[in-house]
Amino acid sequence: MVNWNDKFAARTAYMRRSTIREILKLTQRPEVISFAGGLPAPELFPLERIREAMRVALDNRGAEALQYSTTEGCNDLRDWLAARLSRNGLRVTRENILIVSGAQQAIDLVGRVLLNDGDHLVLENPTYLGMLVAWRPYNLRFSVIPTDADGLVVDRLETVLRQNPKLLYLVPNFQNPQGVTLSYERRLQLVKLLHEYDAVVVEDNPYGELRYSGEPIPSLLELDARHRGSTALDGHVIYAGTFSKILAPGLRLGWVAAPAAVIDKLVQAKQSADLQSSTLSQILAYEVCRDGFIDGHIERIRRVYRERRDVMLAALERHFPAEARWSKPDGGLFLMVSLPEHLDSTELLKEALNHQVAYVPGTDFHIEGGNNTFRLNFSNAQPDNIEEGIRRLGVLLKTVLVHQPA
Ligand SMILES: Cc1ncc(COP(=O)(O)O)c(C=O)c1O
């Protein structure tokens, strides 16, 4: 028998199944109310519109939709995205857009073209787990910057930028896992620092369109151009977007917006990864989104998720012990709870599952600390279940705190 462990490449040592994922398999039992996933609400998928778009794609463009296409992506979808991103003074062109198989692939490709082994990466703590999984095999050196209710504490960034890091990675809007948003003032401060230190940031923005309260804030991509007094996309930001949260993750479609030289290199990396993203998915997404349909659809998603967020926040107030703290997101899919330091949310998950409720422990999102935190998703449960699930968790936490006071 082959001893595969002797055959695997050294970098696979950084790849492992998450133990938490194994625990979370238990959350699929129907009696469990799960706040663990990060899934959009399936009842909001615009099935009728997608069915109609599929008919158009096959009837009018069947040969094209089922054929190989260019690595860059279909031109009408790239043009549509370029027009959509051209706002607040920014002029994006087709050459600035690469269609990818979800924002996760954008992250993977950016890693392939920018990261050398041992490079220095600047991160929010906590940060998006899928990025850590994609980039850990590069054996990176991490500098972690704390976050508060206004997102990354940019004041703490300058000393790190003096060390000339290779890359920053940020989710400025309704971050996964915390749900916090980088304030306008901090974005301005950040963009100024990027220029001063010639530093590059990956702006991962899957949730930006899902705002339920507060005023929209321009992206780093836009502010970077404004700072340069330019309308062209040739600055310090590589931007990743996705159709996963505004349309359907099963299409596996996202995009990168970046300077043309970066897109060119990413195209080469994508060519070897998968040649191209699905032509059928791209034509379908274009046919669904055109004519303004997507804006009405996003408005519908916002209404439903806003209510679910509000139900969860009200239930937390009602049922959680005074010792717990939680973020109050203006959008996105998640919020994060912090318990007193001595409690371990991974240990508590087993108890939570006995109470038929699930969350994701915060440890894996953190480079440092976070054992006392957990993430709650509010997009994928009905309001009644949110109320009941938070009540169950509240009962558990109050009991635990009686037995293990701080
Ligand atoms: C911050 C962040 N980036 C990227 C992704 C990946 O999304 P996609 O489905 O577009 O690959 C997610 C998915 O949850 C995410 O939360």
The ligand as an ORCA input file, in Angstrom:
! r2SCAN-3c Opt
* xyz 0 1
  C     -14.927     37.556      3.682
  C     -15.251     36.514      2.668
  N     -14.504     36.442      1.558
  C     -14.759     35.521      0.617
  C     -15.789     34.615      0.743
  C     -15.984     33.570     -0.328
  O     -17.112     33.814     -1.077
  P     -17.396     33.160     -2.497
  O     -18.619     32.334     -2.343
  O     -17.585     34.310     -3.414
  O     -16.199     32.341     -2.879
  C     -16.592     34.649      1.888
  C     -17.669     33.664      2.051
  O     -18.325     33.525      3.032
  C     -16.311     35.626      2.877
  O     -17.024     35.705      4.006
*
